[in-house]
Amino acid sequence: MSNPLLATWPLLLGMGILMLGSGLQNTLLGLRATLEGFPTPVTGLVMSCYYLGYLSGTLLAPRLLRRIGHVRVFATLAALASVAVLVQAAWVHPVPWGAMRLVSGLCFAGIYVVAESWLNHRATRSNRGRLLAVYMLVLYVGLGAAQFLLTLSSPQTVAPFMLVSGLISLAMVPILASAQQTPEAAVSHRVRYRDLYRNSPLGVVAVAVSGIISSIIFSMGPVYARLSGSGTYGVAEFMAASIFAAALTQYPVGRLSDRIDRRTVLGAACLIATLVAGSIVFFGPLPRPVLLLLTAMFSGAALTLYSLAVSHVNDKLEPTQMVAASSALLLINGTAAAAGPVLAGSLIGALGPSAYFGTLATLTGALSLYNLWRMRRRRSVPHARKSPFINTQQIVTCAGLDPVPTPGAEGLQIPAAVKAAAAAPSSP
């Protein structure tokens, strides 16, 4: 099999550019809402509208993929997302912002279905964790770098909104320029939610919890930083510490999960995140460098949960189930994520900024306990081992026989006579 990174570089580059726009948009809206005097619960509600649109996008994207393919779906949705940002720049009010957040959520959910089904098409059991980790690394590098774009202009002008729109549009270029490298269209098999849960209860629950956690971090993190006394640069610094830390941990954690039980890695990440977030709440106001360090440690652990959970679920799926499964998992993730900003915004409004990390610690702690319970009830899935490569196409062709394709398999089904000939010792 060819190197999956070489086969997916246009997608990864496009997603990296897209995340520059998305990361700037999320932080910009949270900060601008605070500067405009939106009540914190209202800000949380506006930010949650993104995830309501997200739910629709996960349902719509598989149908679009079957009809028009990966490239056209990506381009169409990116164009709509670009327009939605311009509308937010023109009308600064909770109602149009909420409506355009809904449109943005629909578009980005569809784009994520395209990206993850594309990656899973290229991945195997032995490299899935690393490939998804590289994907998440690209996303977080883009999101982290976007935070410093906020300092290029005042958040109270239209300039940053125009920059977001331009970046989202630019993300289409590498995808369209390398359209011939996209996966071929395939008939996808339906995946029922109860079957996903039956096959991987921990994976499905972790996908949901990671959605709540990530939505709180990206939507309410800027609000927390602002309410804690940070200016525009301080908000960017706080968010960058969260996101760049996650970028650094993605590949090592993904690589480790390809070698040992993914549930063990997931449990360790949850435990670290819980202890760190709990410490921030327990010790109260901390010196700025210490707070940034602990914030980075928390996000470096907590923001690996999604890729670990998706890898764990996909380990048990057939290739023809990948598109439907990506849509189902994103729907679960988005449904849970919709509650995150509302939950955190309400608690912050009632209890103060400390409720931000208190909420996050509670979520990761609960997932740690569930992980331990699941590990006691079900043994780990053995990881696939690499075997010496045999060019079965060449063996069959040399024997003068027609290959018999096996649906859903990567190789070929070899006739018994050829297997016997291949197994026999060669003549000296």
Secondary structure as UniProt FT lines:
FT   HELIX           4..7
FT   HELIX           9..35
FT   TURN            36..37
FT   HELIX           40..90
FT   HELIX           94..122
FT   TURN            125..127
FT   HELIX           128..149
FT   HELIX           150..152
FT   TURN            155..156
FT   HELIX           159..170
FT   HELIX           172..177
FT   HELIX           179..181
FT   HELIX           193..199
FT   HELIX           201..227
FT   TURN            228..229
FT   HELIX           232..259
FT   HELIX           262..283
FT   HELIX           288..302
FT   TURN            303..304
FT   HELIX           305..314
FT   TURN            315..316
FT   HELIX           319..321
FT   HELIX           322..351
FT   TURN            353..354
FT   HELIX           355..377
FT   HELIX           392..398
FT   TURN            399..400
FT   STRAND          404..405
FT   TURN            407..408
FT   STRAND          412..413
FT   HELIX           416..423
//
